[in-house]
Structures are given as structure tokens and as C-alpha cells.
């Protein structure tokens, strides 16, 4: 009976093999670059909630924002990943630490596009502070919009300061969630606010490919040190030249920015943006999340 069933089904497999492959590809990897991906079905813009979004355009000339003089390094073009030196100043970092100190609460994990949440320290163990929109905070919001080219129908989410004590971590995850109906978290910044005398706690992107002048990146990402002055490759040690993925070091004032969705009209997220906050081994890490919500192109 089984042999008869296989013989009967086999011709159908050959006829519909491309459709089967497309279905399995989408089910197993919704962010993969499949040529047959369906165009994005866009719904009307969801209601914007001012308690979670900075809705004004950020061009208020009355803000006395300092020129921090940040420096840019492009890590990847597809997806776009940009590293910033001195994205926030020492004064801004001190201000963020001050306004967040008394308002930390345990971090949670959201589900169903933010509709539900729970606390699970095996996945995410940190404290979060939704900071008030002081002038200093609004200057950081404006800077985040400025480096993104003042995109239309994109808003900065209310800034959140995250504190990780020893053992604190956030397991691998995507920021982009579902991107339901063509609206979602289009981009992310991870800004390091505090981390002196810290061990561990780096931000890991295991699926990013390191290209270009790879040796210069050892200032910003974790690389294996040479042993006794000898070539690491001779010792069989993985170096920046052959390492897959990247772990960005915690350097206070610096930041990494990435875009979460492909700009091909499909609404698919980038698989390469899978990332984690690695466990803190010693010290305290404080980071600033800057997320942008809006229209997925």
C-alpha cells in the first residue's frame, strides 16, 4: 500500500516542486531573499500612541543641542549597519544615568506584535527605564532622526535605558517583530552609556559577515589577540580576517545602528539582524535603545 501511495504522489511532487519549495522556504525562513516573495500588503497606518512615540518632527530650533562630532564607519550595506564613534557625549551619558536611576523596572519580553508581555530572566535579564523627554533626551532623538535622513512616516520611539548587572543578558532575537501590514520597527540603535571596568556584555550579531579592512574593526569588535607575537592563523586561532559574525564591544559613547527590513517592497526582515546582549561577567553595563517605528518601504 505504501509503495502504491509513493508511486501515485511522486508525479505530483515533480509537477508542483517549485511551489512546494517556495512554501517551505517561506515557512522556515520568512526573511530569506526568495525571488517569489509576495508584495507587501499594506494596511492603513495604525493609531500612533504619544506615550510611546516622539511624534513631533524634532526640528525645534529652541533646543540647545551640542555638536558631538560623531564619526561614522559603515560595517555593512546589506543590511545597512553603521558604527558611530562618540554618538552621545559624556555630558549626555551622565544625564541619562541620572534621570534613569530611580525609575528602573524589570525588563519584559513582548509577544504578538507588542500586544502581550511577560518576564523571563532565562531569555532577558535586565532593568529598563522609559526616560522622560527632557531637552537632552530630545536632542538625542533629533540626532537619531537626522542620521536617518528625516524619513517620512517614521518616528522615534520613547528612549529606553537598559541596565545589566552581573549575569544580565538578552538572548538572540530580532527587533523587527512581525512588521504587520507594512508598519513596524524599521531601525535600531544600540548606544553604550556606561561600561567602564566591564567584562562581557558585548552585542553579538552571529549572522553578519565582516568585510573590508577587517583589522581596523578590532578597535570596535572582539578579536582574538595574537599569541606571543606570532601570527594567530599559524596557531589555528580565528581572527578578524576569517571570523563569521561580530561582537561589538561596550565602548561608552559609541553606538551601532542597523535597519531591520528590506527595501524591496516585500516587508521582509533581515535575517542578519539576529542579535544578542551577551552576559555581563563583571561590572555593570548601561545601554540606550533607540528604535524607530513607521512605514516599511
Secondary structure, 3 states (H helix, E strand, C coil): CHHHHHHHHHHHHHHCHHHHHHHHHHHHCCCCCCCCCCCCCCCCCCCCCCCCEECCCCCCCCCCCCCCCCEEEEEEECCEEEEEECCCCHHHHHHHHHHHCCCCEECCEEECCCCEEECCCCCEECEEEECCCCHHHHHHHHHHHHHCCCCCCEEEECCEEEEECCCCEEEEECCCCCCHHHEEEEEEEEEEEECCCCEECCEEECCCCCCCCHHHHHHCECCCCCECCECHHHHCCCCCCCCCCEEECCCCCCEEEEECECCCCCCCECHHHCEEECCEEECCEEEEEEEEEEECC
